[in-house]
Amino acid sequence: MIVREIRLEDAEQFLNLTKNIDQSGFMLYEPGERTTTIEEQQRIINRILNEDNSNIFVAEINDQLVGYLVAIGGNVTRNKHCAYLVLGVGDDYQGRGIATKLFETLFNWAKGVGITRLELTVIKNNVKAIHLYRKIGFIEEGEKVNSLMINGEYVNEYYFYKLLN
């Protein structure tokens, strides 16, 4: 497995991966809801790669993207030291240490660019993700009540954070 920074030429494969992971039911997008085109995805990747405090890391096995970790840095002086994270690993590749390796890569990058606070949200019933986040040092900060509507029912999310020294 290789973990690396995303490249523009990854846009189509990355978009397909995100659409596939949306099927899990644990992501913000409903299955089939993402309408991003390859060209739009290339623009998004390019914009992120041109920001000092944002990045996308991908996990690759046999030239296929199998996971990603997106960091979106703050865009004003008061929150440039923070980054909001989004993690996705394909169902067939979970439990292989891919997410942990993505996070290790991100932690090193974040320290190098001056990010000291990482934050994310996770659907309350995503037990595997919550276990992972706690295992790698994230701390529950609060609960976002009725933050999502899934299958006609309100669902809560947890806020998590990690401070880097």
Secondary structure, DSSP 8 states (H G I E B T S, - for coil): -EEEE--GGGHHHHHHHHHHHHTTS-SSS-TTT----HHHHHHHHHHHHTSTT-EEEEEEETTEEEEEEEEEE--SGGGTTEEEEEEEE-GGGTTSSHHHHHHHHHHHHHHHTT--EEEEEEETT-HHHHHHHHHTT-EEEEEEEEEEEETTEEEEEEEEEEE--
